[in-house]
Amino acid sequence: MPEWWAQSITVRYEQARGMPLPGQQDDGTFSVAVSRSLRGEPLELLDLGVERFAPFAGGDPEATSRTAGHPTALWRLEGDVRLELTVSPGAGGTCVVTLAQSRLRLPERVEPAREALIRAFRVMGDRQN
């Protein structure tokens, strides 16, 4: 059986038995994340990300954390959807920068949200490896 069909059958089996859909959280909402490896230091990339992603998010973040481990910024979007920017230190002068949307209420919103996050990362093109 082709791989695509096997995956389709597995997903339908899980759905029929009430198992979570891809990206579904315990509270029934959905989340999606997109990551990129970017050149720079964690706090530098956090500040740059906050500045460059603000237009995508509709303004300044509601909260930021500049902790040494994983600096983050959090926005609340329309409908109580959350957008979180997380910077994780990497090796060789790079970091993994992740944009995640959570609290999406419908599964049909996951793929459009993923596509929007991918487009949002274009503003960081000068930092991509």
N, C-alpha and C positions, 0 to 999 in steps of 0.2 A: 504494500500500500504506500503510495507517495506520502512523504513527510507532511505536506500541507493537510491532506485528508486525515491523517492520524491525529494531528493537532486539533483539527476541527471536531472530530469525534470526541476527543478528550474534553474539550471545552464544553461541548453540549452535554456530556455525561456529568461533568461537575455542576453545570447550571441546573440540570434536572434534579440533582440531589441537594440543591441549596448551598452548594459550595461557593465561596466568594469569586466574583468576577475579577479579571486582572485589574490591579490598582485599587480594589475595594478595601476599605478600612473597616475596623470592627464596628464603627458607628454607622456603617452603611454608605458613607460618602466615599469619594474616589480621590486619588492623588496621582500626580505624574511629575516626573523629574527629568531634567536634561543636564548633563555635565560636560564640561570641556576642560582640557588641560591648558592652562594659560601661563605665560611667563610673568614672573613677579613675586613679590613677597606677600604673605597673607593680608596684612593690614593695608598695604598699598592697593591690592586687588579688591579688598572690601570697599575702600573709599572710592575707587574708580568704578566699581560695580554699582554702588549706591548712586553715584552721579549719573552714570550712563543708563541704568535701568529705570531711573525715576520717571522719565516720560512714558515708558511702557507701563509702569505701575500707577501712573496718575499722580505722582507727587513724591514727597519725601517719605521714607519708611516710618512706621509707627514706633519701631524699636530697633536698636542695634546693640550688639554685644561684641566687644573688641577683645574677648578672651584670647589667650595665646593659642589654645588648641584649635578651635574652629570658629573664627569670627563669623557673625551672622547679621543679617538685616531682615526685618519682617514688615511686610505691608499687608493691610486688609483691603481687599478689593470688593467690588460690588457683590452683593449676595453673601457676605461673610466668607468669601473665598480668600484663602491666605496665599501669599507669595513669599517665599523665603529664599534668600541668597545665603549660601554657605561656602566658605573658603576653607579647604583642607590642605595643609602643607604637603608638598610633594618633595621630589628629589631634583637636584640639578637646577635650582632656580625656578621651578614651576610649582603650581598649585592646582588642585582640582577645584573648579568653581562650579557649583550646582545651583540651578534655579529650580524650585519645586513649587507647584501649585497644589494646594490641598483643600479639602472641604467642598469639592465639586459634587453637586447633588445628583447628577445624572451620568450614567456611563457614556452616553453619546457626547459628552463634553470633554472626555479624556483626550481623544485624538486631536481635536481642534486646539486644545490647550497645549498639547505637546508641540504641535506645529507652530503655535505662537511663541513658545519658549525657544524653539530652534531659531525662529526669525529674530527674537530679542537678542540672542547671542551675537548677531552680526555686528552690534555696536562694540564688541570686544575683539573684532577681527585683527586689529594691530597687535594683539597679545597672544594670538594662537600660535602654537608650535608648528 
